[in-house]
Amino acid sequence: MRDHDVFYKMRLAIDEQGINVITKELVSIHESECWHWCIEKSRAGYIRSYQREDESLLQAAKRSGEKIHKVAKVGSRVAFKTIPDAFDHLMMLKRKQINHMRREIAILEDFTKKADGLDIESINPGSYGERVIPDTHEVVHDHYRFD
């Protein structure tokens, strides 16, 4: 495979040693005008041995049930051409995840504070069975937009 046919995708894993950044190397097995179809680099030899004479690597990968990653040539969010780009993307994702968690924590803290000691049966359910906890409108609208 040529160097530009390798893409990188990162994720976090936690173990007794600490926080690990796991890098998955993906190699392109088929290319179109807009996409690369990739498989894990460690699986490429297996797919080559599985490939029939009259089929492409992509066909062999599909037939074997291999996980195929579709990587856009422009603006990919799946995998990246360099390790630093993949790491920057991982950092961006984790920052977004932290913001989502902060929002959820704020909503859950407000819920537990306002629902503590509440008699749930005193709130009449709506047509779908939902029960709106009193005085929670503001915290929801602080974090979500509704049209």
C-alpha positions in Angstrom: 0.0 0.0 0.0 1.2 3.5 -0.7 1.7 5.9 2.3 -1.2 8.1 1.3 -3.5 5.1 1.4 -3.1 4.8 5.2 -5.6 6.6 7.5 -5.6 6.8 11.3 -8.5 6.7 13.8 -8.0 7.1 17.5 -10.0 6.3 20.6 -9.4 6.2 24.4 -9.0 3.1 26.5 -8.6 3.0 30.3 -6.7 0.4 32.2 -4.5 0.0 35.3 -1.6 1.8 33.6 -3.6 4.9 32.9 -5.3 6.5 29.9 -4.3 4.9 26.6 -4.8 6.4 23.1 -5.4 3.5 20.8 -4.6 4.2 17.1 -6.3 2.1 14.4 -4.6 2.1 11.1 -6.9 1.8 8.1 -5.7 1.0 4.6 -7.6 1.9 1.4 -8.7 -1.2 -0.6 -10.9 0.7 -3.0 -11.0 4.3 -4.2 -13.6 6.3 -6.0 -13.9 10.0 -6.9 -15.1 10.9 -3.4 -14.3 8.0 -1.1 -11.8 5.5 0.2 -13.1 2.1 1.4 -10.8 0.9 4.1 -10.1 -2.0 6.3 -7.8 -2.3 9.4 -4.2 -2.7 8.3 -3.8 -5.8 10.4 -6.6 -7.5 8.4 -5.2 -6.7 4.9 -3.1 -9.8 4.5 -6.1 -12.0 5.5 -8.3 -10.3 2.9 -5.6 -10.7 0.2 -5.5 -14.5 1.0 -9.3 -14.7 0.9 -9.6 -12.8 -2.4 -10.7 -14.8 -5.4 -9.1 -14.4 -8.8 -12.0 -12.5 -10.4 -12.8 -10.1 -7.5 -11.5 -6.9 -6.1 -10.2 -6.5 -2.5 -13.4 -4.6 -1.7 -15.6 -7.6 -2.9 -13.4 -10.0 -0.9 -13.7 -7.9 2.2 -17.5 -7.7 1.9 -17.8 -11.4 1.2 -15.7 -12.2 4.3 -17.8 -10.0 6.5 -14.9 -7.6 7.3 -15.7 -4.2 8.8 -15.3 -1.7 6.0 -14.8 2.0 6.8 -15.9 4.6 4.3 -13.5 7.6 4.5 -14.3 10.7 2.6 -11.5 12.3 0.6 -12.6 15.8 1.7 -13.5 16.6 5.3 -13.5 13.1 6.7 -14.8 12.6 10.2 -14.0 8.9 10.3 -10.2 8.7 9.8 -7.3 11.1 9.0 -4.2 11.1 6.9 -1.8 11.9 9.7 -1.5 10.8 13.4 -1.5 14.4 14.6 -4.8 15.1 12.7 -6.4 12.0 14.2 -5.2 13.1 17.7 -6.6 16.6 17.2 -9.9 15.1 16.2 -9.9 12.9 19.3 -9.3 15.9 21.5 -12.1 17.8 19.8 -14.5 14.9 20.3 -13.6 14.6 24.0 -14.0 18.3 24.6 -17.5 18.1 23.0 -18.2 15.1 25.2 -17.3 17.0 28.3 -19.7 19.8 27.4 -22.5 17.3 26.8 -21.7 15.7 30.2 -21.8 19.1 31.9 -25.2 19.8 30.5 -26.5 16.4 31.5 -25.1 16.9 35.1 -26.7 20.3 35.4 -30.1 18.9 34.3 -29.8 15.9 36.6 -28.8 17.9 39.6 -31.8 20.2 39.1 -34.1 17.2 38.7 -32.9 15.5 41.9 -33.1 18.8 43.8 -36.6 19.6 42.7 -38.0 16.0 42.6 -36.6 15.1 46.1 -39.6 14.3 48.3 -42.1 15.0 45.5 -45.2 12.8 45.4 -45.0 11.7 41.7 -48.7 10.7 41.8 -49.7 14.3 42.6 -48.6 15.2 39.0 -51.2 14.4 36.4 -49.7 12.6 33.5 -50.0 14.0 30.0 -51.5 12.2 27.0 -48.3 10.2 26.5 -47.8 9.4 30.2 -45.2 12.1 30.8 -45.1 14.0 34.1 -43.4 17.4 34.1 -41.5 18.1 37.2 -42.5 21.6 38.5 -40.0 24.5 38.1 -37.7 22.7 35.7 -38.6 24.7 32.6 -35.8 27.2 33.1 -32.9 24.7 33.5 -34.0 22.9 30.3 -34.2 26.1 28.3 -30.8 27.1 29.6 -29.3 24.1 27.8 -31.6 23.3 24.9 -33.2 25.3 22.1 -36.7 24.6 21.0 -38.3 26.1 17.9 
